Amino acid sequence: MSDEAIRALLRRWAEAIASGNFGEIGELAAPDYLAYQAGFPGPVTRDQHLQFAEGFFAAFPDAQLTVDDILVEGDRGMMRWTFHGTHRGELMGIPATGRQVTMTGIEVNRVRDGKIVEHWVEMDQLGLMQQLGVIPAPGQAA
């Protein structure tokens, strides 16, 4: 795939996530897709990753995802993004707090035959937990 085709694929991926169109995400990921993310018990399948994403975005019904950068080299596309949302539903056992949060992340995606086959993501989960009040921020009492 060309660099522009990979960029277009990653933009579609981000738009599908941001809009909650999880069916399209499933179409953009290859059947043998694997995702690697801190907190996952090793690599997870496409269906497992979609289940996690659905639960995460259900907790933030007003979610906005902004693509800040996309870089492409060979069969890999890197995307840097910023997430904004209001915590209105349960998230991994954390009851809704009503707090607005901002989280940044970077992901690397390997592409084959027009689909994402591997997905590595690093996001500021510590900052998210601090914004939700689950973990004290620096300077706050425990």
DSSP file (Angstrom, degrees, kcal/mol; ACC not computed):
  #  RESIDUE AA STRUCTURE BP1 BP2  ACC     N-H-->O    O-->H-N    N-H-->O    O-->H-N    TCO  KAPPA ALPHA  PHI   PSI    X-CA   Y-CA   Z-CA
    1    1 A M              0   0    0      0, 0.0     2,-0.1     0, 0.0   110,-0.1   0.000 360.0 360.0 360.0 149.6    0.0    0.0    0.0
    2    2 A S     >  -     0   0    0      1,-0.1     4,-2.2    73,-0.0     5,-0.2  -0.355 360.0-109.4 -75.5 162.2    1.1    3.5   -0.6
    3    3 A D  H  > S+     0   0    0      1,-0.2     4,-2.5     2,-0.2     5,-0.2   0.907 121.2  51.4 -57.3 -42.2    1.8    5.9    2.3
    4    4 A E  H  > S+     0   0    0      1,-0.2     4,-2.5     2,-0.2    -1,-0.2   0.877 107.6  51.9 -65.3 -37.3   -1.3    7.9    1.4
    5    5 A A  H  > S+     0   0    0      2,-0.2     4,-2.2     1,-0.2    -1,-0.2   0.897 110.7  48.1 -66.1 -39.3   -3.5    4.7    1.4
    6    6 A I  H  X S+     0   0    0     -4,-2.2     4,-2.5     2,-0.2    -2,-0.2   0.917 111.0  50.9 -66.7 -42.1   -2.1    3.8    4.9
    7    7 A R  H  X S+     0   0    0     -4,-2.5     4,-2.3     1,-0.2    -2,-0.2   0.927 110.9  48.8 -58.6 -44.5   -2.8    7.3    6.1
    8    8 A A  H  X S+     0   0    0     -4,-2.5     4,-2.4     1,-0.2    -1,-0.2   0.898 110.1  51.5 -63.1 -40.8   -6.4    7.1    4.8
    9    9 A L  H  X S+     0   0    0     -4,-2.2     4,-2.3     1,-0.2    -1,-0.2   0.920 110.8  47.8 -61.7 -44.4   -6.9    3.7    6.4
   10   10 A L  H  X S+     0   0    0     -4,-2.5     4,-2.5     2,-0.2    -2,-0.2   0.865 110.3  51.7 -68.0 -35.4   -5.7    5.1    9.8
   11   11 A R  H  X S+     0   0    0     -4,-2.3     4,-2.7     2,-0.2    -1,-0.2   0.921 110.3  48.7 -65.2 -42.6   -8.0    8.1    9.5
   12   12 A R  H  X S+     0   0    0     -4,-2.4     4,-2.6     2,-0.2    -2,-0.2   0.910 110.6  52.4 -60.7 -41.3  -10.9    5.8    8.8
   13   13 A W  H  X S+     0   0    0     -4,-2.3     4,-2.2     2,-0.2    -2,-0.2   0.941 111.9  44.6 -58.1 -50.7   -9.9    3.7   11.8
   14   14 A A  H  X S+     0   0    0     -4,-2.5     4,-2.9     1,-0.2    -2,-0.2   0.897 113.7  50.0 -63.9 -41.6   -9.8    6.8   14.1
   15   15 A E  H  X S+     0   0    0     -4,-2.7     4,-2.0     2,-0.2     6,-0.3   0.895 110.4  50.2 -64.4 -40.0  -13.2    8.1   12.7
   16   16 A A  H  X>S+     0   0    0     -4,-2.6     5,-2.3     2,-0.2     4,-0.6   0.911 113.5  45.6 -64.9 -42.1  -14.8    4.7   13.2
   17   17 A I  H ><5S+     0   0    0     -4,-2.2     3,-1.2     1,-0.2    -2,-0.2   0.953 113.1  49.6 -63.7 -49.2  -13.6    4.6   16.8
   18   18 A A  H 3<5S+     0   0    0     -4,-2.9    -2,-0.2     1,-0.3    -1,-0.2   0.834 114.8  44.1 -61.4 -33.7  -14.6    8.2   17.5
   19   19 A S  H 3<5S-     0   0    0     -4,-2.0    -1,-0.3    -5,-0.2    -2,-0.2   0.505 111.6-117.8 -90.0  -4.2  -18.1    7.7   16.1
   20   20 A G  T <<5 +     0   0    0     -3,-1.2     2,-1.7    -4,-0.6    -3,-0.2   0.723  62.7 149.0  75.1  20.1  -18.6    4.3   17.9
   21   21 A N    >>< +     0   0    0     -5,-2.3     4,-1.4    -6,-0.3     3,-0.5  -0.571  10.9 164.7 -87.0  75.5  -18.9    2.5   14.5
   22   22 A F  H 3>  +     0   0    0     -2,-1.7     4,-1.9     1,-0.2    -1,-0.2   0.725  67.1  64.6 -71.6 -21.8  -17.4   -0.7   15.8
   23   23 A G  H 3> S+     0   0    0      2,-0.2     4,-1.3    -3,-0.2    -1,-0.2   0.908 103.8  47.5 -63.6 -41.4  -18.7   -2.7   12.8
   24   24 A E  H <> S+     0   0    0     -3,-0.5     4,-1.9     2,-0.2    -2,-0.2   0.877 107.2  56.3 -67.8 -36.4  -16.4   -0.6   10.5
   25   25 A I  H  X S+     0   0    0     -4,-1.4     4,-1.2     1,-0.2     3,-0.3   0.930 105.5  52.4 -58.8 -43.6  -13.5   -1.1   12.9
   26   26 A G  H  < S+     0   0    0     -4,-1.9    -1,-0.2     1,-0.2    -2,-0.2   0.839 109.2  49.9 -60.0 -33.5  -14.0   -4.9   12.5
   27   27 A E  H  < S+     0   0    0     -4,-1.3    -1,-0.2     1,-0.2    -2,-0.2   0.798 109.0  51.3 -75.1 -28.8  -13.9   -4.4    8.7
   28   28 A L  H  < S+     0   0    0     -4,-1.9    88,-2.7    -3,-0.3     2,-0.4   0.661 100.9  73.7 -83.0 -16.7  -10.7   -2.4    8.8
   29   29 A A  E  < S-a  116   0A   0     -4,-1.2    88,-0.2    86,-0.2    82,-0.0  -0.821  87.2-117.9-100.6 136.4   -8.9   -5.0   11.0
   30   30 A A  E >   -     0   0A   0     86,-2.8     3,-2.0    -2,-0.4    16,-0.1  -0.277  26.8-111.3 -66.3 155.4   -7.8   -8.3    9.5
   31   31 A P  E 3  S+     0   0A   0      0, 0.0    15,-0.3     0, 0.0    -1,-0.1   0.831 121.2  48.7 -57.8 -31.4   -9.3  -11.6   10.8
   32   32 A D  E 3  S+     0   0A   0     13,-0.1    -2,-0.1    14,-0.1    85,-0.1   0.163  85.2 146.3 -95.3  19.3   -5.8  -12.4   12.3
   33   33 A Y  E <   -     0   0A   0     -3,-2.0    13,-0.6    83,-0.1     2,-0.4  -0.202  28.4-167.1 -54.8 140.1   -5.5   -9.0   13.9
   34   34 A L  E     -aB 118  45A   0     83,-1.8    85,-2.0    11,-0.2     2,-0.4  -0.998   4.5-157.6-132.4 139.8   -3.7   -8.7   17.2
   35   35 A A  E     -aB 119  44A   0      9,-2.4     9,-2.3    -2,-0.4     2,-0.5  -0.934   0.8-162.2-118.3 141.3   -3.6   -5.8   19.6
   36   36 A Y  E     +a  120   0A   0     83,-3.0    85,-2.2    -2,-0.4     2,-0.3  -0.987  24.5 150.8-123.4 122.5   -0.9   -5.1   22.3
   37   37 A Q  E >   -a  121   0A   0     -2,-0.5     3,-2.4     5,-0.3     5,-0.3  -0.991  51.4 -96.8-153.2 141.0   -1.7   -2.6   25.1
   38   38 A A  T 3  S+     0   0    0     83,-0.6    85,-0.1    -2,-0.3    -2,-0.0  -0.354 114.0  31.2 -55.5 135.7   -0.7   -2.2   28.7
   39   39 A G  T 3  S+     0   0    0      1,-0.4    -1,-0.3    -2,-0.0     0, 0.0   0.133  93.5 111.2  97.2 -19.9   -3.3   -3.7   30.8
   40   40 A F  S <  S-     0   0    0     -3,-2.4     2,-1.9     1,-0.1    -1,-0.4  -0.620  79.4-118.5 -82.3 148.6   -4.2   -6.4   28.3
   41   41 A P  S    S-     0   0    0      0, 0.0    -1,-0.1     0, 0.0    -3,-0.1  -0.324  77.5 -56.0 -82.1  57.3   -3.2  -10.0   29.3
   42   42 A G  S    S-     0   0    0     -2,-1.9    -5,-0.3    -5,-0.3    -7,-0.1  -0.549 106.9 -14.4  96.2-170.7   -0.8  -10.3   26.3
   43   43 A P        -     0   0    0      0, 0.0     2,-0.3     0, 0.0    -7,-0.2  -0.363  69.3-152.9 -65.6 146.2   -2.0   -9.8   22.7
   44   44 A V  E     -B   35   0A   0     -9,-2.3    -9,-2.4     1,-0.1    -2,-0.0  -0.871  13.7-112.9-119.5 155.3   -5.7   -9.8   22.2
   45   45 A T  E  >  -B   34   0A   0     -2,-0.3     4,-2.6   -11,-0.2     5,-0.2  -0.191  35.2 -98.8 -77.1 171.6   -7.8  -10.7   19.1
   46   46 A R  H  > S+     0   0    0    -13,-0.6     4,-2.6   -15,-0.3     5,-0.2   0.933 124.4  47.8 -56.2 -48.9   -9.8   -8.3   17.0
   47   47 A D  H  > S+     0   0    0      1,-0.2     4,-2.1     2,-0.2    -1,-0.2   0.886 112.2  49.0 -64.8 -39.0  -13.1   -9.3   18.8
   48   48 A Q  H  > S+     0   0    0      2,-0.2     4,-2.0     1,-0.2    -1,-0.2   0.904 112.6  48.2 -65.6 -40.7  -11.5   -9.0   22.2
   49   49 A H  H  X S+     0   0    0     -4,-2.6     4,-2.7     2,-0.2    -2,-0.2   0.905 111.0  50.5 -67.2 -40.9  -10.1   -5.5   21.3
   50   50 A L  H  X S+     0   0    0     -4,-2.6     4,-2.7    -5,-0.2    -1,-0.2   0.889 108.4  52.9 -63.4 -38.6  -13.5   -4.4   19.9
   51   51 A Q  H  X S+     0   0    0     -4,-2.1     4,-1.9     2,-0.2    -1,-0.2   0.920 111.2  46.5 -62.8 -43.1  -15.2   -5.6   23.1
   52   52 A F  H  X S+     0   0    0     -4,-2.0     4,-2.5     2,-0.2    -2,-0.2   0.937 112.9  49.4 -62.6 -46.9  -12.8   -3.5   25.2
   53   53 A A  H  X S+     0   0    0     -4,-2.7     4,-2.9     1,-0.2     5,-0.3   0.901 108.9  52.5 -61.5 -42.4  -13.3   -0.5   22.9
   54   54 A E  H  X S+     0   0    0     -4,-2.7     4,-1.7     1,-0.2    -1,-0.2   0.923 112.1  45.6 -59.6 -44.4  -17.1   -0.7   23.1
   55   55 A G  H  X S+     0   0    0     -4,-1.9     4,-1.2     2,-0.2    -2,-0.2   0.897 113.5  49.7 -65.8 -40.5  -17.0   -0.8   26.9
   56   56 A F  H >X S+     0   0    0     -4,-2.5     3,-0.6     1,-0.2     4,-0.5   0.950 114.2  43.2 -63.9 -49.6  -14.5    2.1   27.0
   57   57 A F  H 3< S+     0   0    0     -4,-2.9     3,-0.5     1,-0.2     6,-0.3   0.760 106.5  61.6 -73.1 -23.4  -16.5    4.4   24.7
   58   58 A A  H 3< S+     0   0    0     -4,-1.7    -1,-0.2    -5,-0.3    -2,-0.2   0.834 101.3  54.9 -65.9 -31.0  -19.8    3.5   26.4
   59   59 A A  H << S+     0   0    0     -4,-1.2    29,-2.4    -3,-0.6    30,-1.4   0.688 114.7  40.4 -73.9 -17.7  -18.3    5.0   29.5
   60   60 A F    ><  +     0   0    0     -4,-0.5     3,-1.9    -3,-0.5    -1,-0.3  -0.658  68.3 171.6-129.1  74.0  -17.6    8.3   27.6
   61   61 A P  T 3  S+     0   0    0      0, 0.0    -1,-0.1     0, 0.0    26,-0.1   0.702  79.7  50.9 -64.3 -19.2  -20.7    8.8   25.4
   62   62 A D  T 3  S+     0   0    0     24,-0.4    25,-0.1     2,-0.1    22,-0.1   0.102  84.0 157.0-100.5  22.3  -19.5   12.3   24.3
   63   63 A A    <   -     0   0    0     -3,-1.9     2,-0.4    -6,-0.3    22,-0.2  -0.101  23.2-168.4 -54.6 140.4  -16.1   11.1   23.3
   64   64 A Q  E     -C   84   0A   0     20,-2.7    20,-2.5     2,-0.0     2,-0.5  -1.000   2.2-166.4-128.9 133.1  -14.0   13.0   20.8
   65   65 A L  E     -C   83   0A   0     -2,-0.4     2,-0.5    18,-0.2    18,-0.2  -0.982   4.2-167.3-123.1 121.1  -10.9   11.7   19.3
   66   66 A T  E     -C   82   0A   0     16,-3.0    16,-2.3    -2,-0.5     2,-0.6  -0.927  17.2-138.0-111.2 128.6   -8.6   14.0   17.4
   67   67 A V  E     +C   81   0A   0     -2,-0.5    14,-0.2    14,-0.2     3,-0.1  -0.762  22.7 178.0 -83.3 120.0   -5.8   12.7   15.2
   68   68 A D  E     -     0   0A   0     12,-2.9     2,-0.3    -2,-0.6    13,-0.2   0.821  63.1  -2.3 -92.4 -36.2   -2.8   14.9   15.9
   69   69 A D  E     -C   80   0A   0     11,-1.7    11,-2.2     2,-0.0     2,-0.4  -0.992  50.4-164.6-153.5 148.9   -0.2   13.2   13.6
   70   70 A I  E     -C   79   0A   0     -2,-0.3     2,-0.4     9,-0.2     9,-0.2  -0.980  12.7-179.5-134.7 128.0    0.1   10.3   11.2
   71   71 A L  E     -C   78   0A   0      7,-2.5     7,-3.5    -2,-0.4     2,-0.4  -0.974   7.9-161.8-123.9 141.1    3.5    9.1   10.1
   72   72 A V  E     +C   77   0A   0     -2,-0.4     2,-0.3     5,-0.2     5,-0.2  -0.977  15.5 168.1-127.8 136.2    4.1    6.2    7.7
   73   73 A E  E >   -C   76   0A   0      3,-2.6     3,-1.9    -2,-0.4     2,-0.2  -0.914  65.4 -45.5-144.8 118.7    7.1    4.1    7.0
   74   74 A G  T 3  S-     0   0    0     -2,-0.3    -1,-0.0     1,-0.3     0, 0.0  -0.415 123.6 -17.0  62.7-127.7    6.9    0.9    5.0
   75   75 A D  T 3  S+     0   0    0     -2,-0.2    36,-3.2    -3,-0.1     2,-0.4   0.193 121.2  88.4 -96.2  16.6    3.9   -1.2    6.2
   76   76 A R  E <   -CD  73 110A   0     -3,-1.9    -3,-2.6    34,-0.2     2,-0.4  -0.935  53.2-166.8-121.7 139.6    3.5    0.7    9.5
   77   77 A G  E     -CD  72 109A   0     32,-2.6    32,-2.6    -2,-0.4     2,-0.4  -0.987   7.5-156.4-123.2 130.4    1.6    3.7   10.3
   78   78 A M  E     -CD  71 108A   0     -7,-3.5    -7,-2.5    -2,-0.4     2,-0.4  -0.875  10.2-170.6-104.6 135.5    2.0    5.7   13.6
   79   79 A M  E     -CD  70 107A   0     28,-2.7    28,-2.7    -2,-0.4     2,-0.5  -0.994  10.0-162.0-129.3 130.0   -0.8    7.8   14.8
   80   80 A R  E     +CD  69 106A   0    -11,-2.2   -12,-2.9    -2,-0.4   -11,-1.7  -0.942  25.5 174.2-106.9 131.0   -0.7   10.3   17.7
   81   81 A W  E     -CD  67 105A   0     24,-2.6    24,-2.1    -2,-0.5     2,-0.4  -0.885  28.9-141.8-137.6 164.0   -4.1   11.2   19.1
   82   82 A T  E     -CD  66 104A   0    -16,-2.3   -16,-3.0    -2,-0.3     2,-0.4  -0.998  16.8-158.6-128.3 132.2   -5.9   13.1   21.8
   83   83 A F  E     -CD  65 103A   0     20,-3.7    20,-2.5    -2,-0.4     2,-0.4  -0.898   9.2-178.1-111.4 137.0   -9.1   11.9   23.5
   84   84 A H  E     +CD  64 102A   0    -20,-2.5   -20,-2.7    -2,-0.4     2,-0.3  -0.989  19.4 135.1-129.8 142.5  -11.7   14.0   25.3
   85   85 A G  E     - D   0 101A   0     16,-1.8    16,-3.1    -2,-0.4     2,-0.5  -0.976  48.4-109.8-174.1 167.1  -14.8   12.8   27.1
   86   86 A T  E     - D   0 100A   0     -2,-0.3     2,-1.2    14,-0.2   -24,-0.4  -0.945  34.2-124.5-110.9 127.3  -17.0   12.9   30.1
   87   87 A H        +     0   0    0     12,-2.8    11,-2.9    -2,-0.5    10,-0.6  -0.560  51.9 146.9 -75.7  95.9  -17.1    9.8   32.3
   88   88 A R        +     0   0    0    -29,-2.4     2,-0.3    -2,-1.2     8,-0.2   0.399  56.6  42.6-113.2  -1.2  -20.8    9.0   32.4
   89   89 A G  S    S-     0   0    0    -30,-1.4     8,-0.2   -33,-0.1   -30,-0.1  -0.918  97.0 -71.6-141.1 167.7  -20.7    5.2   32.6
   90   90 A E        -     0   0    0     -2,-0.3     2,-0.4     6,-0.1    -2,-0.1  -0.322  42.6-166.9 -62.0 138.4  -18.9    2.4   34.4
   91   91 A L  B >   -F   94   0B   0      3,-2.2     3,-2.2   -32,-0.1   -35,-0.1  -0.942  68.6 -31.8-131.6 109.2  -15.3    1.9   33.3
   92   92 A M  T 3  S-     0   0    0     -2,-0.4    -1,-0.1     1,-0.3    -2,-0.0   0.872 128.2 -42.9  50.2  43.1  -13.5   -1.2   34.4
   93   93 A G  T 3  S+     0   0    0      1,-0.2    -1,-0.3     0, 0.0    -3,-0.1   0.396 111.2 124.2  86.1  -2.0  -15.4   -1.2   37.6
   94   94 A I  B <   -F   91   0B   0     -3,-2.2    -3,-2.2    -5,-0.1    -1,-0.2  -0.822  60.8-130.4 -92.4 117.1  -15.1    2.5   38.2
   95   95 A P        -     0   0    0      0, 0.0    -6,-0.1     0, 0.0    -5,-0.1  -0.251  40.6 -77.8 -63.6 155.5  -18.6    4.1   38.6
   96   96 A A        -     0   0    0     -8,-0.2    -8,-0.2     1,-0.1    -6,-0.1  -0.239  44.0-176.0 -53.5 135.9  -19.3    7.2   36.6
   97   97 A T        -     0   0    0    -10,-0.6    -9,-0.2    -8,-0.2    -1,-0.1   0.582  33.1-130.0-109.1 -17.2  -17.7   10.3   38.0
   98   98 A G        +     0   0    0    -11,-2.9     2,-0.2     1,-0.3   -10,-0.1   0.507  60.4 142.4  76.2   3.8  -19.1   12.9   35.7
   99   99 A R        -     0   0    0    -12,-0.3   -12,-2.8    33,-0.1     2,-0.4  -0.535  51.4-129.1 -82.4 143.0  -15.6   14.2   35.2
  100  100 A Q  E     -D   86   0A   0    -14,-0.2     2,-0.3    -2,-0.2   -14,-0.2  -0.740  32.5-170.4 -86.9 137.4  -14.3   15.5   31.9
  101  101 A V  E     -D   85   0A   0    -16,-3.1   -16,-1.8    -2,-0.4     2,-0.4  -0.895  20.3-158.1-129.7 157.1  -11.0   13.9   30.9
  102  102 A T  E     +D   84   0A   0     -2,-0.3     2,-0.4   -18,-0.2   -18,-0.2  -0.998  17.8 176.1-131.8 132.5   -8.3   14.4   28.3
  103  103 A M  E     -D   83   0A   0    -20,-2.5   -20,-3.7    -2,-0.4     2,-0.3  -0.997  13.7-153.2-138.3 140.8   -5.9   11.5   27.4
  104  104 A T  E     +D   82   0A   0     -2,-0.4    20,-2.3   -22,-0.2     2,-0.3  -0.789  17.6 173.4-110.6 157.9   -3.2   11.3   24.8
  105  105 A G  E     -DE  81 123A   0    -24,-2.1   -24,-2.6    -2,-0.3     2,-0.4  -0.993  22.6-147.8-157.6 161.6   -1.9    8.2   23.1
  106  106 A I  E     -DE  80 122A   0     16,-2.7    16,-2.8    -2,-0.3     2,-0.4  -0.999  19.2-175.3-132.4 134.7    0.3    6.9   20.4
  107  107 A E  E     -DE  79 121A   0    -28,-2.7   -28,-2.7    -2,-0.4     2,-0.4  -0.971  15.0-154.9-132.0 150.1   -0.3    3.8   18.3
  108  108 A V  E     -DE  78 120A   0     12,-2.6    12,-2.9    -2,-0.4     2,-0.4  -0.988  15.8-168.5-120.3 130.6    1.6    1.9   15.7
  109  109 A N  E     -DE  77 119A   0    -32,-2.6   -32,-2.6    -2,-0.4     2,-0.5  -0.974  12.9-148.4-124.2 131.1   -0.3   -0.2   13.2
  110  110 A R  E     -DE  76 118A   0      8,-2.5     7,-3.2    -2,-0.4     8,-1.4  -0.857  20.7-155.1 -97.1 133.0    1.1   -2.8   10.8
  111  111 A V  E     + E   0 116A   0    -36,-3.2     2,-0.3    -2,-0.5     5,-0.2  -0.865  17.5 174.3-114.2 139.4   -0.9   -3.0    7.6
  112  112 A R  E >  S- E   0 115A   0      3,-2.7     3,-1.6    -2,-0.4   -82,-0.0  -0.975  71.9 -10.5-142.8 128.6   -1.3   -5.9    5.2
  113  113 A D  T 3  S-     0   0    0     -2,-0.3     3,-0.1     1,-0.3    -1,-0.0   0.850 128.9 -52.0  53.3  39.7   -3.6   -6.1    2.1
  114  114 A G  T 3  S+     0   0    0      1,-0.2     2,-0.3   -84,-0.0    -1,-0.3   0.580 119.9  96.3  79.7   9.7   -5.4   -2.9    3.1
  115  115 A K  E <  S- E   0 112A   0     -3,-1.6    -3,-2.7   -86,-0.0     2,-0.5  -0.937  78.6-109.1-131.3 154.5   -6.2   -4.1    6.7
  116  116 A I  E     +aE  29 111A   0    -88,-2.7   -86,-2.8    -2,-0.3    -5,-0.2  -0.705  35.4 171.3 -81.1 126.4   -4.6   -3.5   10.1
  117  117 A V  E     +     0   0A   0     -7,-3.2   -83,-1.8    -2,-0.5     2,-0.4   0.693  66.1  27.3-109.0 -27.3   -3.0   -6.8   11.3
  118  118 A E  E     -aE  34 110A   0     -8,-1.4    -8,-2.5   -85,-0.2     2,-0.4  -0.999  62.3-172.1-138.5 144.1   -1.1   -5.6   14.3
  119  119 A H  E     -aE  35 109A   0    -85,-2.0   -83,-3.0    -2,-0.4     2,-0.5  -0.974   2.7-176.5-140.1 116.9   -1.9   -2.7   16.7
  120  120 A W  E     -aE  36 108A   0    -12,-2.9   -12,-2.6    -2,-0.4     2,-0.4  -0.962  13.1-178.0-112.7 131.1    0.4   -1.4   19.5
  121  121 A V  E     -aE  37 107A   0    -85,-2.2   -83,-0.6    -2,-0.5     2,-0.4  -0.994  17.5-174.2-136.1 137.5   -0.9    1.4   21.6
  122  122 A E  E     + E   0 106A   0    -16,-2.8   -16,-2.7    -2,-0.4     2,-0.3  -0.996  19.3 169.7-123.8 122.2    0.5    3.4   24.5
  123  123 A M  E     - E   0 105A   0     -2,-0.4     2,-2.4   -18,-0.2     3,-0.3  -0.934  46.9 -98.0-134.1 159.3   -1.9    5.8   26.2
  124  124 A D     >  +     0   0    0    -20,-2.3     4,-1.9    -2,-0.3     5,-0.1  -0.438  53.6 156.3 -78.7  73.3   -1.8    7.9   29.3
  125  125 A Q  H  > S+     0   0    0     -2,-2.4     4,-2.5     2,-0.2    -1,-0.2   0.848  71.8  55.5 -68.9 -34.3   -3.7    5.5   31.5
  126  126 A L  H  > S+     0   0    0     -3,-0.3     4,-2.3     2,-0.2    -1,-0.2   0.948 108.5  47.9 -62.2 -47.7   -2.2    6.9   34.7
  127  127 A G  H  > S+     0   0    0      1,-0.2     4,-2.4     2,-0.2    -2,-0.2   0.883 110.7  52.5 -60.1 -38.4   -3.3   10.4   33.8
  128  128 A L  H  X S+     0   0    0     -4,-1.9     4,-1.9     2,-0.2    -1,-0.2   0.941 109.7  47.6 -61.8 -47.6   -6.8    9.1   33.0
  129  129 A M  H  <>S+     0   0    0     -4,-2.5     5,-2.1     1,-0.2     6,-1.2   0.860 111.7  51.1 -64.3 -34.8   -7.0    7.4   36.5
  130  130 A Q  H ><5S+     0   0    0     -4,-2.3     3,-1.0     4,-0.2    -1,-0.2   0.913 109.4  50.0 -66.8 -42.1   -5.7   10.6   38.1
  131  131 A Q  H 3<5S+     0   0    0     -4,-2.4    -2,-0.2     1,-0.3    -1,-0.2   0.830 109.7  51.3 -65.8 -30.9   -8.4   12.7   36.3
  132  132 A L  T 3<5S-     0   0    0     -4,-1.9    -1,-0.3    -5,-0.2    -2,-0.2   0.570 115.3-118.5 -81.0  -8.5  -11.1   10.3   37.4
  133  133 A G  T < 5S+     0   0    0     -3,-1.0    -3,-0.2    -4,-0.5    -2,-0.1   0.598  83.9 116.0  83.4  11.2   -9.9   10.6   41.0
  134  134 A V  S   <S+     0   0    0     -5,-2.1    -4,-0.2     1,-0.2    -5,-0.1   0.843  80.7  30.6 -79.9 -35.8   -9.0    6.9   41.3
  135  135 A I  S    S-     0   0    0     -6,-1.2    -2,-0.3    -9,-0.2    -1,-0.2  -0.982  95.5-109.9-123.7 133.7   -5.3    7.6   41.8
  136  136 A P        -     0   0    0      0, 0.0    -6,-0.1     0, 0.0     3,-0.1  -0.366  30.0-129.3 -64.0 140.4   -4.0   10.8   43.5
  137  137 A A    >   -     0   0    0     -7,-0.2     3,-2.6     1,-0.2   -10,-0.0  -0.472  46.8 -71.0 -79.1 159.4   -2.2   13.2   41.2
  138  138 A P  T 3  S+     0   0    0      0, 0.0    -1,-0.2     0, 0.0     3,-0.1  -0.273 126.0  22.3 -52.3 133.5    1.2   14.5   42.2
  139  139 A G  T 3  S+     0   0    0      1,-0.3     2,-0.3    -3,-0.1    -2,-0.0   0.304  99.8 112.6  90.1  -9.7    0.8   16.9   45.2
  140  140 A Q  S <  S-     0   0    0     -3,-2.6    -1,-0.3     1,-0.1     2,-0.1  -0.712  74.1-108.1 -94.7 148.8   -2.6   15.4   46.2
  141  141 A A              0   0    0     -2,-0.3    -4,-0.1     1,-0.1    -1,-0.1  -0.465 360.0 360.0 -70.2 145.1   -3.1   13.5   49.4
  142  142 A A              0   0    0     -2,-0.1    -1,-0.1    -6,-0.1    -2,-0.0   0.464 360.0 360.0 -72.2 360.0   -3.6    9.7   49.0
